[in-house]
Amino acid sequence: MYARTTTVQGNPAHVDDGIALVRDEVMPALQSMEGCIGVSMLVDRESGGAIVTSSWESREAMRATEAAVAPLRDRAQQVLGGRPEVKEWDIAVLHRARPIPEGACARVTWTRIDPTVLDPMLDYFRMNVLPEIEQLPGFCSASLLVDRSTGLGALAAVYDSAEALEASRDAASMLRSEATDKMEAELIDVASFEVALAHLRVPETV
C-alpha cells in the first residue's frame, strides 16, 4: 500500500474552509479515481497547518493520478493560503485498536534512519514499539509511512481526544527517546493535530 501526503502551512482563519473543501470536493474526487482507497486530513488550528493523505493500492495507481490531482491541490492551496509540499510513501505499518471518534487528535513524529537497515528497524518497531504505544490511554490507531529511498519516516499516533493526547505526552516522549536510540534514528520533528477526516481505509498490516 502507498500514500501521497500534501502538507500545507496555511492561514489559521481558513482551516474550516479547507476542511470543507477536502471533505466535500477533494475526497469524493480522489475516491472516484482508480486505485484510491481513502483519504485522511489532519489540521493544526493554531498554525493553519494541514496534512491531507490519500492511500493507494499500488505505486502505479498513485502516480497515474498525478495530473488529475494537481487541480485539486491548486484549489486547496487557494483556500488554505499556503504552498503545498507533496511526498510519496510506502505504508509500512497500519494498526487500529478502536474506531477514531469525532474530536480525536494525532501526534505525528518525523524521523530518518539509514535506508539500508529499514526492514529490520520496521520489524523492531512492530514487535517492540507499537505494543507500548498501544497501551497508552486513549490510543486509537497508528500509521507509519516511510520513504525507502531516504529513510524518512512519519508516524501518526491517534488518540480519542485532545485530553488523551496531552495525557500521553510524557510517556510518548519516553518511548520516542528509547525507540530512536534503539533504531539509531534521527528525530526530525514532532507535532500535534486535530483529526479532521479519518477515511484512509488501509487494511491492517500488524
N, C-alpha and C positions, 0 to 999 in steps of 0.2 A: 504494500500500500504506500501511497505517496501523498504529499501535501504541498500546497503552494500558500505561502503567507504573504499578505500585503500589510505592511506596517505604515501607519500614517501618524505623524505628530501634528495634530490639527488644533483647531480653536476650541477651548472648553465650552464655549457658548453654543457650539454646533454639534455636540455629541449626540443629543437626542435626534436631531435631524439625520445624522449619519446612521444611527441605529435603524431608524425608519426606512432609510434608503436601502440598507443591506437586507433588512427583513422583507420589504415589500417588492423590491426590484432586483437587487443583485442575487439574492439567494434563489428565487424562482428561476432566474435566467441560468444560473450555474447548474442547478439541479436538472435542467432540461438538456444539458449537454451530455453527450455520450461519455460514459466512464466516470462521471462525477457521483460521489457517494453522499457528500453532505457538506455543510458549512457551519462554522462557528465564528463568534465575534467576542473579543474582549475589549473593554474600554476603561480608560482612566479619566474620570470626570474632572479631576483637578488639573491635569496637564493637557487634556484634549487628545491623548494618545489612543490609538485603536489598532488592534490586530485582527484582521479577517483571515481565516484559514479555510481553504477548500480541500477536501480529500478526494483522492482519485484511485481507480482500480489499477492503473498502470502509469508508468512514466510517459509512455507514448500518448495515452489519452490526455494526460495533463498538458503536455507540450503542444498537442494538436489544437488545443483550445486557446492558445495564447492570443491569436489575433482577435478572436471573439470576445475575450475577456478584457482586452485593452480599453474599449469604450466604457465598460462598467467601472474600470479603475479610474478613468478620467472623470467620470461622473462623481465617484466617491471623493476624489481629490477636490473637486469644485465645492462639494457640500461640506466636507470636513475642514478644508482650508489648509491642507498640508501636502507636501510632496510624498508620494508613496515609495516605499522600499520593498522590492519583491524578492523572495527567496524560494527555492525549491528544496524539498526534504524527502528523505525516507522516513516513514512512520515506523520507528524501531520498537516502541512499546506503547500499548494502549490497554489500560485496565480500568474497569468500572466496578466500584464496590456497591454503589447505590445510584439511583437516578439523581440528576442535577436539578435542584429546585429553583424556583424564582428567588432572586436575592443571593445566589451563590457568587463566590469570589474565587479568584485564582492567584496563585503565586507562580511567576514564571522565572526560571533560573537559566541563564545562558552560560555555557561552559565551552571549553575547547580541549580536546585531548589529541594525542598522536594518532592519526588515522590508521597507522599500521597495527595498532592494538585495539581497534574499535570493537571488534566482535567479542573478545574475551572481557572487555570492560562492560559491554552491554549485558553479558551473562552475569557478571558480578552485580550490576545494578538490579537485574531481575531477581536474583536469588537473595541478595543481602540488603539492598537499599529500599526497594519497593515495599517489602513486607513491613519495614519500620515506618515508612511514610503512611501506609495503610492503617496503622494503629493510632494515628493522631486523631483526636476527636473532631468530628465533623467532616472527615475525609470522604469525598465522593468518587474522584477519578484522577488518573494520572496519564499523561501522554508525553512521550519523549520523541522528539523529532531530531534527526541527525543529518548532517551533510557529510557523506562518506569521503568526499574529496579533501575536505579541510579539517574534519574532526569537530566542527562546530555542532553544538547540541542545544536544544531548547526544551526544558522540562516544564510542563504546566501541571501543577497540582491544584485540584479544585476542591473547595470546601463549601459546606452548605450555607454559610452566612459570613458576613464581614466579621462578626464576633468570633466565629470559629477560626477564621483566617488569622486574626490577631492573637487568639489564644495559642495557636500553634507556632507562633513566630520563633520563640526561643528554642523549642525542641527541633523545629525545622532547621534553624541555624546550626545547631549542634550536628544534626545529621548531615547537613550540607558540608560542613567543615570536615567531618570524618570521611565522607564519600569522596570529596575532591582530593583529599590526601591519599586515600587508598587507590583511587583511579588515576592518580597523577594528572589531574585535570586543572586547567586554568579557569578560575572563576571570572567571568566577564561582567555579569550584571544580574541583579535581582529586582523584580518589580511586581507590584500588586495591581490587580484589575478586577473590575466587575464583569461577571459573565453575562453578556447581553443576549447572546444566542448560543444555544448548545445543540446543534444538529449535525455533528460530524459523522455519525453513522458508521464509524470504522469498527470492524469486528475485533473482539478481544484477541490480544496476542500473548497473554500470560496464562 
